[in-house]
């Protein structure tokens, strides 16, 4: 112990430098919990935050959200009906043109589409092998007397078409979400034959998921600020599990409180926004083009 101004200061408190902090992990001082919380929060924020494209004066932004949603749905159905890669590539070219006309950054669009594309690739990768899709051999992996494993041409073609179809559908949906504020998305959904309870539940989920993430981050940072002795990985996981249960309890309590508050203020189940929905000529033109593409895809 040392003495400073009559106060005993522990020796370990006098040490400085990165080597002193025993609770810091190798990855820039971030441990198991912090890395996972930051990764989850970053992913959800990237998905939920529209990056300001909805406020730009682009093609899709000028279209009524109801017509915009209907057109995007027709385009997505058209993508499922197309059977060859060339036609899907042409549809993707149209999607890129719409994105550029809507002043949406292509790299931002690609960043949001890429995870779904990679996940789909992992799921359908076995279809390229002959035990799932037999056909003409392209790459021989193993050839024995009783077993023959190769990558078939038909499997590769099928995988390519499926990936292009997923890319087109996810790009269309992402483009709609980027150019439409979430309040307008839920209000537009009310124009379709969807039960109100589902629209309201989805709306509240999007509205409060960020609040719950903020609670998780604050809870972790509060614990980290009060931690001196390093904890084991098992203790970190146990604490994380307890925080997950706490957030579930908080979410249920908040849902009940919010519902009672909304009911007390006269909420009748309708999502209302400051935007005035009014169909114009450009809206009918957009719907006409969407219907034409849909009918054309059905014939190809």
ChimeraX attribute file (.defattr): number of C-alpha atoms within 10 A of each C-alpha:
attribute: neighborCount
match mode: 1-to-1
recipient: residues
	/A:1	11
	/A:2	10
	/A:3	9
	/A:4	8
	/A:5	6
	/A:6	7
	/A:7	9
	/A:8	10
	/A:9	13
	/A:10	11
	/A:11	9
	/A:12	10
	/A:13	9
	/A:14	10
	/A:15	11
	/A:16	9
	/A:17	6
	/A:18	10
	/A:19	8
	/A:20	12
	/A:21	15
	/A:22	12
	/A:23	16
	/A:24	14
	/A:25	12
	/A:26	8
	/A:27	9
	/A:28	8
	/A:29	13
	/A:30	14
	/A:31	15
	/A:32	13
	/A:33	16
	/A:34	17
	/A:35	13
	/A:36	13
	/A:37	16
	/A:38	14
	/A:39	12
	/A:40	13
	/A:41	18
	/A:42	13
	/A:43	12
	/A:44	14
	/A:45	15
	/A:46	14
	/A:47	14
	/A:48	16
	/A:49	13
	/A:50	20
	/A:51	15
	/A:52	12
	/A:53	20
	/A:54	21
	/A:55	13
	/A:56	14
	/A:57	13
	/A:58	18
	/A:59	16
	/A:60	26
	/A:61	21
	/A:62	16
	/A:63	23
	/A:64	22
	/A:65	26
	/A:66	21
	/A:67	22
	/A:68	22
	/A:69	21
	/A:70	19
	/A:71	23
	/A:72	19
	/A:73	18
	/A:74	18
	/A:75	25
	/A:76	22
	/A:77	16
	/A:78	24
	/A:79	26
	/A:80	16
	/A:81	18
	/A:82	20
	/A:83	16
	/A:84	16
	/A:85	17
	/A:86	12
	/A:87	16
	/A:88	24
	/A:89	17
	/A:90	11
	/A:91	23
	/A:92	20
	/A:93	13
	/A:94	13
	/A:95	18
	/A:96	19
	/A:97	12
	/A:98	17
	/A:99	23
	/A:100	14
	/A:101	14
	/A:102	21
	/A:103	18
	/A:104	22
	/A:105	13
	/A:106	12
	/A:107	9
	/A:108	15
	/A:109	18
	/A:110	15
	/A:111	11
	/A:112	17
	/A:113	21
	/A:114	14
	/A:115	11
	/A:116	15
	/A:117	17
	/A:118	11
	/A:119	10
	/A:120	16
	/A:121	16
	/A:122	9
	/A:123	10
	/A:124	14
	/A:125	12
	/A:126	15
	/A:127	18
	/A:128	23
	/A:129	23
	/A:130	19
	/A:131	14
	/A:132	12
	/A:133	17
	/A:134	17
	/A:135	16
	/A:136	13
	/A:137	16
	/A:138	15
	/A:139	12
	/A:140	12
	/A:141	11
	/A:142	9
	/A:143	10
	/A:144	7
	/A:145	5
	/A:146	5
	/A:147	7
	/A:148	12
	/A:149	16
	/A:150	19
	/A:151	23
	/A:152	23
	/A:153	19
	/A:154	19
	/A:155	24
	/A:156	17
	/A:157	14
	/A:158	19
	/A:159	19
	/A:160	16
	/A:161	20
	/A:162	20
	/A:163	19
	/A:164	22
	/A:165	25
	/A:166	21
	/A:167	21
	/A:168	26
	/A:169	24
	/A:170	20
	/A:171	23
	/A:172	25
	/A:173	16
	/A:174	19
	/A:175	26
	/A:176	23
	/A:177	20
	/A:178	27
	/A:179	28
	/A:180	23
	/A:181	18
	/A:182	18
	/A:183	16
	/A:184	21
	/A:185	20
	/A:186	21
	/A:187	21
	/A:188	20
	/A:189	19
	/A:190	18
	/A:191	11
	/A:192	12
	/A:193	7
	/A:194	10
	/A:195	10
	/A:196	16
	/A:197	11
	/A:198	12
	/A:199	20
	/A:200	17
	/A:201	11
	/A:202	12
	/A:203	17
	/A:204	14
	/A:205	13
	/A:206	14
	/A:207	14
	/A:208	14
	/A:209	16
	/A:210	15
	/A:211	12
	/A:212	16
	/A:213	19
	/A:214	13
	/A:215	16
	/A:216	19
	/A:217	16
	/A:218	12
	/A:219	13
	/A:220	17
	/A:221	13
	/A:222	11
	/A:223	10
	/A:224	12
	/A:225	8
	/A:226	8
	/A:227	11
	/A:228	10
	/A:229	9
	/A:230	13
	/A:231	11
	/A:232	10
	/A:233	12
	/A:234	9
	/A:235	11
	/A:236	16
	/A:237	13
	/A:238	12
	/A:239	14
	/A:240	19
	/A:241	12
	/A:242	12
	/A:243	16
	/A:244	13
	/A:245	11
	/A:246	13
	/A:247	17
	/A:248	13
	/A:249	12
	/A:250	14
	/A:251	17
	/A:252	11
	/A:253	12
	/A:254	14
	/A:255	15
	/A:256	12
	/A:257	12
	/A:258	13
	/A:259	14
	/A:260	12
	/A:261	12
	/A:262	13
	/A:263	12
	/A:264	9
	/A:265	9
	/A:266	8
	/A:267	12
	/A:268	8
	/A:269	12
	/A:270	13
	/A:271	18
	/A:272	11
	/A:273	11
	/A:274	7
	/A:275	11
	/A:276	9
	/A:277	14
	/A:278	10
	/A:279	13
	/A:280	12
	/A:281	8
	/A:282	15
	/A:283	19
	/A:284	14
	/A:285	13
	/A:286	20
	/A:287	19
	/A:288	13
	/A:289	14
	/A:290	22
	/A:291	17
	/A:292	15
	/A:293	18
	/A:294	21
	/A:295	14
	/A:296	13
	/A:297	20
	/A:298	15
	/A:299	8
	/A:300	10
